[in-house]
Amino acid sequence: MDNDKGEWVSTWNIYKQIQHSAPEGILAWDMYPAPDGQIYTSEDLKSLKCVEGLFDLCQILNAIIYRDGWKFLVETHGIDRLLEVDKISGWFFDNTFDELRYHCLIVGYDPVTGFIGDYDENTGIFLPEQGGEYQTIWGSYDSEIS
């Protein structure tokens, strides 16, 4: 991903601030209805219609999917189905695996490896919680794990 253009920088900054702050069992959060918003659990996100609505809210920065939420979505629905939902929602700019992966990585989940950890957008390095590091490879489902 070429982020020198600033395409996703504001979204990335928001995600980086809250990626590790989701309480146990909360997979996503919508800021409405005010003042507390709405939480999403695994029961909610089993429904593709709910996922579509959540993608719509994320598109206008009214909601966030936490790393455990992305992990659940990928494991439950799969990449292809999530990209189909996005075609309806229109959240992702180019509706590709790389963009979906980017949204997962910036909150600490790599859908290629299934690892939870921290992603450094500037270097493209992912640091899994279990140790090691690897360079993310865009345009491919492959990663070089060290």
N, C-alpha and C positions, 0 to 999 in steps of 0.2 A: 504494500500500500504506500502510495506516495502522499504523505501528509504535509509536505512542504506547502501545499496549496491551502492548508488550513481547513480542508473539507470537514473534518470531524473533530477538530481540536476542542471546540467548546463542549461537545458531548463527552469527549475523553476526559476533560477536566472534571466534569460533573461526576462521571463514573469513578474516577480515581479517588475522589473525596469520600465516596460512600461504599466502595466495593466490599469492604469487610464489615460493614455495619448492620447487615441484615440480621434480625433476630432469628433464632432457630425456627424452622418451618415456614418462614415467610420467603417466598420465591420471587415475588415482584410486588411493587407498590405503585399506586396511582394517587396523585395528590388530591383528587376529588372523591367524595364530597368533603369540603373543608369543614372543620379544621384538621381532622385526623387522616383523611384520605381513606383509601380502600386497600386492603392487603389481598394478595393472591397466594393460595396454597396449592399443593399438588392436586387436590380435588378440583379446584377451579381450572387449572391448566391442563387437565385431561381433555377438556373440550376445545376443539380447534376453533370453534366460534369465539370462545373466550380469548384464545391466543390471538386471533385476528383483531379483536377489539383492543387487546393490550398493545399489539403492534401499532395500531392506529394512534393510541395515546403516546407511545414512545416516539412516534414520528413527530409529534408536536411538543416533545419534551415535558409531557405531563405525567409520565410514568417511567419506571426503571425496572429492568429485569436484572436481578442479582445473579452472581455466579452460580449459586445452587439452582436458581431458576433456569438458567441456560442449560446446565447439566441435565436437569429434569426434562426440559423440552427436547433436547437432542436425543436423550435416551428413550423417551416416550414416543416421540413423533418422527424422529429421524430428520436428517438434513433436507432431503428432497421434499418432504411434506412441509417443512417450515418455509422453504423457498416458495412452494405453491401458495401457502398462506400469505406470504409477502407479496406475491403477484397481485393478490386481491387487495391487500392493505396498502401497498406502495410505500412502506417505510424505507426500505433500502434503496439507495440511489440507483444502483445498477443490478439489483437482484441476483447477486452471485454468491457462491460459497465464500469467496474471500471477504465480502462485506459482512456476511453473517459471522464468519470467524472473527473478524475484527471486533464486532460488538461483544462477542464472547470473551476474547482475549483481554479487552480493556477492563473487564470486571474480574478477571482472574481465572478463566476456564478456557482450556484449549480443546475444542471439539474433535480435533484430529487425534490427539493422544488420550483424551479423557482426563488429563491432569488438571489439578487445582494448583494455583500458584500466583505468581506476580509476573506481569508482562511489562517490559520497558519498551515503549513505543519508539523512542529515539534510536535504540540499537536493534530492535526486533528480537531481543533475547527474552525467552520465557524461562522462569525459574520455578520449577515444580516444588511443591512443599516437601516432597520426599527427597529432594536434593538433585544436584546436577543442573544443567542448563542446556538450552538448545536454541538455535537460530530458527525463527519461523521462515518458512518458504512459501511465498505467495504464488497462487496459480497452480497449486499442487496439493494433494492430500498427504504428501510426504513431509516428514520433518527429520532433521539430522539431530539425533539425541547424543549428547556427550556424557 
